[in-house]
Amino acid sequence: MNEWGIAADIRKIISDDNGNLSSKRVLAIVWGLGVFCVWAAVSVKKGEMAPLAWEHVGIILSLASVVAAGKWGEKPAGTP
């Protein structure tokens, strides 16, 4: 499959070292972008910076840490 530009970059970000789609990374990115988009929309609608609940920040940080910790657990292809 030939990809170009941003599509290839996104594929690298959401794939593990073997090139397989990583559900952990996709979940973290979707949650992060979803929270940001809702927060930005509410901020624009109110005309000022909307508060961000610590519960949402905690979910984002825990997903990011799971992705970061999982990176060490991924083994390159061909290793037992």
N, C-alpha and C positions, 0 to 999 in steps of 0.2 A: 504494500500500500504506500503510495507516494503522498506525503503530506508536506505542506509548505507553511512557512511563517508561524503564526501564533498557534495553529493546530498542532504542529510538531512539538512546540514548547509545552502546551497543555498536556499532550500525551506523555511527555517526559515527567511532568510533575505528578500526574495521577497514576503512573505505572511504577511497579517495583523494579528491582535490578534485572529481572528476567524479561521485562517487557509486558508482564501481565497487569491487568487493571487492578488497582488496590482499592478495595471498598472502604478501608479506613481513611484513605486520603480523599476520596470522593466525598465521603460523609463530612469530614472536617471542612472541606472547601465549601460544600453546599450550605452547611450550618453557618459558617463564617460569613459568606456572601448574603445569605438570607437575613441574618441578624443585622448586618450592615445596611442592607436595602430598606428594611422596615424602619430601622433607627433613622436613616437619612430621610425617608418619606415623612415620618412623624416630625422630624426637626424642621423640614421645609414647610410642612402644613402649619406648625405652631409659630414659625418665624423665629425660633430660637433653638439652641441646642437642647434636645430632649435628654432626660436622664436615662442612663443605661443600667438596668437591674443587675445586681451582682450575681444573680442566678444565671443570667445569660452569659456573663463574662466567665463564670465558672465552667459552664458547659463548653464554651469555645476553648478555654485554656486546657481543660481535661482532654478534649479531642485532639488538640495540637500535641499534647504530651504523649498521648497514646500513639500517634503517628511517629513522633520522634523516637520513642522507646522501641516501637516496632521495627524501625529501620535497623537497629542493631541486631534484631532477631532474624532478619532476612538473610538467607544464605545465597551466595552466588551459584549459578547453575553448575552442576557437576560435583558439588561438595555434599558429602553425606550428612 
